[in-house]
């Protein structure tokens, strides 16, 4: 049977400086997935966003603690971070805890901005990328579609979708607030992805027509709508006219440099706020040292939205829905996963019953109808409560209980694929801090 494991580094435990080193750009993800396959992870989904880098592994031939070590090695090689740096912040989940976590993620309940909308599309893209790489098998091809459906249902069935919460939305609110009530602010949005689009949409709702700068000027014009387009070569001129600059790009290097901003602020008396939503950061850190400039990155985007009574209620309802959906999925999967154990127990008891029937009645043919039918009926009655117990154990991730049931009836553990998980080794793999939730569940 197969274990489900998630190894991740997120904004909850890692500083932005480390998270941006670990982040995997879209063009690099196929190579990293191929590397995971070569290291024995036949099923893997890589979810890399501005707030998290998580690898979901299913159907692994290795023990969970070995999977953790493999992924830590991959993270270290990709990011240049040390093993100690990663162990201090890594989060490791196994079994049902992975199911619960992913359902929370797709509902936006573990995001930097609670209830955000972008994560659903990001998780869908990650699943598609894994599928294109041939890395979605029996386990993950069930798990991710179920979590994505749940995320959509949460937003449809609650008022959460109406808040349209996103990092782009939050950047606008925090950025405008930092201007201290600047009348008729001029806003420049650099980027054309989901977060940039969310920022532009929110600004439009506030009656602000921002200028948009992007590599593709045709797309920038489409995004800007009635607003202006700022060609990237003329970025300094665009910044000169702006009160608020929001940068949300996927570039690997700085897009907004200290040179751009210094020249734009020359001879200028009014302040400028710059919000950098990119990971890795695309605004030169030295920009924050330019007189009159306030630089805000992701760590400065405090989410105070849950103080709104309506939003707090929507988040509470969404959390209950996601939890119930995760539990239902895990129970349904566990019922299937208990199948090999239940089948092996029934076979063992039927064989014992047949042997006794032949001895007592003198039947010579073990496969003849009377003893087979009787053995089947008796086995079903004897194992009724045991069957229920096996399903409950699988749902709870209680592998020890499943093993004990097999041992009671003399069923070889190898026959049903049960193996001992070294919990101490899993704990040791992430020793040194970080958030750790360990729950073991065996999945076929």
DAUR-V477376 format. One record per pair of residues at least 12 apart in sequence whose ideal C-beta (glycine too) atoms are under 8 Angstrom apart, sorted by the first residue. I is the first residue (numbers start at 1). J is the second residue. Records with the same first field share a line. If there is no record, write none. Layout:
I=J, J
//
This chain:
1=337, 340, 416, 417, 418, 419, 442, 443, 444
2=58, 59, 60, 138, 139, 442, 443, 444
3=60, 63, 64, 67, 94, 95, 421, 440, 441, 442, 443
4=56, 57, 58, 94, 95, 98, 99, 139, 143, 441, 443
5=56, 57, 58, 60, 64, 67, 68, 92, 93, 94, 98
6=54, 55, 56, 57, 91, 92, 93, 94, 97, 98, 101, 102
7=54, 55, 57, 67, 68, 71, 72, 75, 90, 91, 92
8=47, 52, 53, 54, 55, 90, 91, 93
9=22, 52, 53, 54, 75, 86, 89, 90, 91
10=51, 52, 53, 54, 91, 110
11=51, 52, 112, 298
12=91, 110, 435
13=89, 90, 91, 433, 434, 435
14=89
15=299
16=279, 281, 297, 298, 299
18=79, 81, 85, 89
19=51, 52, 53, 279
20=279, 280, 281
21=79, 80, 81, 280
22=53, 75, 78, 79, 81, 86
23=48, 50, 53, 279, 280
24=46, 48, 53, 78
25=48, 250, 252
26=129, 250
28=78
29=46, 48, 129
30=129, 132, 133
32=46, 74, 78
33=46, 129, 130, 133, 135
34=133
35=74
36=55, 57, 70, 71, 74, 135
37=133, 134, 135
39=70, 74
40=60, 61, 62, 70
41=55, 57, 60, 67, 70, 135
42=59, 60, 61, 135, 137
43=57, 58, 59, 60, 135, 136, 137, 138, 139, 140
44=56, 57, 58, 130, 135, 140
45=126, 127, 129, 130, 135, 136, 140, 144
46=126, 129, 130
47=105, 122, 123, 126
48=126
49=118, 119, 122, 279
50=112, 167, 195, 277, 278, 279, 298
51=111, 112, 279, 298
52=105
53=75
54=105
55=71, 74
56=98, 102, 140, 143, 144
57=71
58=137, 138, 139, 140, 143, 443
59=137, 138, 139, 140
63=419, 421, 422, 425
64=92, 94, 421, 426, 440
65=421, 422, 425, 426, 428, 429
68=90, 92, 426, 429, 430
69=429
72=86, 87, 90, 429
75=90
84=432
87=429, 430, 431, 432, 433, 434
88=432, 433, 434
89=433, 434
90=430, 434
91=430, 434, 435, 436, 437
92=426, 429, 430, 436, 437, 438
93=437, 438, 439
94=421, 426, 438, 439, 440, 441
95=397, 439, 440, 441, 442, 443
96=330, 334, 395, 396, 397, 439, 441
97=437, 438, 439, 441
98=143
99=143, 147, 326, 329, 330, 333
100=323, 326, 327, 330
101=437
102=123, 143, 144, 147, 326
103=146, 147, 150, 151, 322, 323, 325, 326, 329
104=319, 322, 326
105=119, 123, 147
106=119, 120, 123, 147, 148, 150, 151, 154, 322
107=150, 151, 154, 155, 318, 319, 321, 322
108=120, 151, 154, 160, 165, 318
109=315, 318, 319, 322
112=167, 298, 301, 303
113=165, 166, 167, 169, 170, 301, 303, 305
114=165, 303, 305, 306, 315
115=160, 163, 165, 305, 311, 314, 315, 318
116=165, 166, 167
117=155, 161, 164, 165, 166, 198
118=166, 167, 168, 194, 195, 198
119=151
120=148, 151, 152, 155
121=194
122=194
123=144, 147, 148, 151
124=148
127=140, 144, 145, 148
138=444
139=443
142=333
143=329
146=325, 329
147=326, 329
150=321, 322, 325, 326, 329
151=322
153=321, 325
154=318, 321, 322
155=318
157=321
158=314, 317, 318, 321
159=310, 313, 314
160=311, 314, 315, 317, 318
163=305, 311, 314
164=198, 201, 202
165=305, 311
166=194, 195, 198, 202
167=195, 198, 248, 277, 298, 301
168=194, 195, 196, 197, 198, 199, 200, 201, 202, 246, 248, 277
169=198, 199, 202
170=301, 303, 305
171=195, 199, 246, 248, 275, 277, 296, 301
172=187, 199, 202, 203, 206, 246
173=202
174=275, 296, 300, 301, 302
175=187, 244, 246, 273, 275, 296
176=206, 244
178=273, 294, 296
179=243, 244, 271, 273
182=243
185=208, 243, 244
186=211, 241, 242, 243, 244
187=203, 208, 210, 211, 242, 243, 244, 245, 246
188=210, 211, 212, 213, 230, 238, 239, 241, 242, 244, 245, 246
189=203, 210, 211, 212, 213, 223, 246, 248
190=212, 213, 214, 235, 245, 246, 247, 248, 249, 255, 256, 282
191=213, 214, 246, 247, 248, 249, 250, 277, 278
192=212, 214, 215, 216, 219, 220, 223
193=248, 249, 250
195=248, 277
196=212, 214, 223, 246, 248, 249
197=223
199=246, 248
200=212, 223, 224, 225, 227
204=225
209=224, 225, 226, 227, 228
210=224, 227, 246
211=224, 227, 228, 229, 230, 238, 241, 242
212=224, 227, 228, 229, 230
213=229, 230, 231, 232, 235, 238
214=232, 249
215=232
217=229, 231
232=255
235=255, 256, 260
236=259, 260, 263, 264
237=264
239=256, 260, 261, 264, 272
240=263, 264, 268
242=272
243=270, 271, 272, 273
244=272, 273, 274, 275
245=272, 273, 274, 275
246=275, 277
247=274, 275, 276, 277, 278, 282, 283
248=277, 278
249=278, 282
250=278
251=278, 282
252=280
253=282
254=281, 282, 283, 284
255=278, 282, 283
256=274, 276, 282, 283, 284, 287
257=284, 287
258=284, 286, 287, 289, 290
261=274, 284, 287, 290, 293
262=290
265=290, 291, 292, 293
268=292
269=292
270=292
271=292, 293, 294
272=292, 293, 294
273=293, 294, 296
274=287, 288, 293, 294, 295, 296
275=296, 297, 301
276=295, 296, 297, 298
277=298
279=298
281=297
283=295, 297
330=395, 441
331=395
333=443
334=391, 394, 395, 396, 441, 443
335=391, 394, 395
336=444
337=394, 441, 442, 443, 444
338=390, 391, 393, 394, 402
339=444
340=416, 417, 444
341=390, 394, 402, 405, 406, 411, 416, 418
342=383, 387, 390, 391
344=406, 411, 415, 416
345=383, 386, 387, 390, 405, 406, 409, 411
346=379, 380, 383
348=409, 410, 411
349=375, 378, 379, 382, 383, 409
350=372, 375, 376, 379
351=375
353=371, 374, 375, 378, 379
354=366, 371, 372, 375
357=370, 371, 374, 375
358=371
386=405
389=401, 405
390=402, 405
393=405
394=441, 442
396=441
397=439, 440, 441, 442
399=418, 421, 440, 441, 442
402=416, 418, 442
403=418, 420
406=418
417=442, 444
418=442
421=440
423=438, 440
426=438
//
